[in-house]
Amino acid sequence: MKLLLGPLLRYVGESDATLWVETDGPCTVEVLGHATRTFHVEGHHYAVVCVSGLEPGRAYPYEVRLDDRKVWPAPDSPFPASAVRTLDPAGPFKLVFGSCRVTLPHAPPYTLAKDADGCGRGIDALYALAFRMSREAPDTWPQVLLLLGDQIYADEVSPETRKFIRSRRDPQTPPGEQVADFEEYTHLYWDAWSDPVLRWLFSTVSTLMIFDDHDMHDDWNISASWVAEMRAKPWWDARIVGGFMSYWIYQHLGNLAPAELEADSLFGRVRAEADAGPLLRKFAFRSDREVQGTRWSYCRSFGGVRLVVADARAGRVVEGTKRSMLDEQEWQWLESQVSAPCEHLLIATSLPLLMAPGIHHLEAWNEALCAGAWGKTAAKLSEKLRRAVDLEHWPAFEASFHRLVGLLRSVAAGERGRAPASMVVLSGDVHHAYLARAAFESAAVQSAVYQAVCSPMRNALEVRERTVFRIAWSRWAESVGKRLSRAAGVAPPPVAWQLTHHEPWFDNQIATLAFERREGHFLLEKTAPDDAEGFHFESILVHRLV
């Protein structure tokens, strides 16, 4: 029996943890004296091992055994021992986050800049993080790694996955050399997470995830016309069903605490089936067709730090002119979660709330035109523009933007209980990184409120694309955007924001948030090459949040 992928250390609490694995056949998986049987999905075998009875603030080195045979770590492993490090609720807390990581080899030409070689996507920041951690003391490591979307690119597959696609079907027919179904998704996940350095990282740092569009398809659920167009394609159902099936297995299950897994009826039924493929296919199809019913969002508490991760893709309401980033049931869940008491509140959404002002006003203007502010002809043209240039972030859902900003203001003003010392919205997607400070009209706001964006981990933009974003952050673009949006009847945003630094960064990068009691710090680091074809991190922003 072999361990194909994993172990991935997913949930870690004060006294319990979950570990995820994929094996090459049915077996019993054991970790730290806790065992479970694998479940089967169309020729693939998985397990989530729930470990309990641990003590807070301790490290538990572990092995993985399949049918009582040790398979992890490898006898010749050069890495430190994999360990479950339980949460110390009174201790300091460190979280690393990022998004947008294409799967490519860690060698030239793939490690070159995109402008230097068409195949180049730069040095992988996640790989560099793992490599650095393997040479540092464990007390310097983060407690949590948060991946904010585009963990895989179903529409920009790796070279190995491309070979796999060519081996099983004709890539000249749609969807071409993109992922077509569940089987191809499983190969792409294996390709993305099987590197030995990354396997070690995932085995020893608790990792949380949420999808963005490329986990399924570029511009996923941008508008009703996009949804209708995609559903009319003969290959789409297999693609989206495979995407939801694989996301549930590879990403979603690990976001849940052991008690949540125990209470999850679908997980119970999947484990009871001889082959859960048909069951998961029905679930995945419903997840695509029904807005309500499946909640991908989740919440975690780390002592005084509360993390609320909100799905900004699958639950969108795009029918008609009243668009919403979340359905009403999801909004109510979000409002209840951010109202719980904490010292620091982190709200993670794959798409930024506070963006470059030029883009913000452009998206708000475009949505107003799509809704008919300038007539039917302008509405049709604006819908085409929306899809052509990816106008799909929170400002493109204006009512949702105002509702979330209002929610943040009420929490920061202490209207829902004691105000946190800091509130940070964590996002990715836009292929540049920045930290912006928010200012509300109300003088009663007590919390320091920020938008922190870290993207990409590996998919840096070309120089031409970077220029567009730099312009979008300029005062000129903000002024033009304001005039357009006001002319379309868009209300001014109820919040102002500005960068805490001169301009955004466009490298492959990771961000770190560190908290101790009511203090908080933000660190942004980018990857850089060494002369000897190696790499290192350069610190580009250190900012005290509160």
Secondary structure, DSSP 8 states (H G I E B T S, - for coil): --EEEEEEEEEE-SS-EEEEEEESS--EEEETTEEEE-EEETTEEEEEEEE----TT-EEE--EEETTEEEES-TT--S---EEE---TTS-EEEEEE--B----SSTTTTS-TTT-TT-----HHHHHHHHHTTS-GGGS-SEEEE-S-SS-TTS--HHHHHHHHHHS-TTSTTTTS--SHHHHHHHHHHHH-SHHHHHHHHHSEEEE---GGGT-TTTTS-HHHHHHHHTSTTHHHHHHHHHHHHIIIIIGGGS-HHHHHH-HHHHHHHHSS--HHHHHHHHHHHHH-SSS----EEEEETTEEEEEE-SSTT-B-SSS--BSS-HHHHHHHHHHHTS--SEEEEEESS-SS--HHHHHHHHHHHHHHTTTT-HHHHHHHHHHHHHTT--SGGGSHHHHHHHHHHHHHHHTTTTSS--SEEEEEE--SS-BEEEEEEES-TT--SEEEEEE---SB----HHHHHHHHHHTSHHHHHHHHHHHHHTT----SEEEEESSSS-B-SSEEEEEEEETTEEEEEEEEEEE-TTS-EEEEEEEEEE--
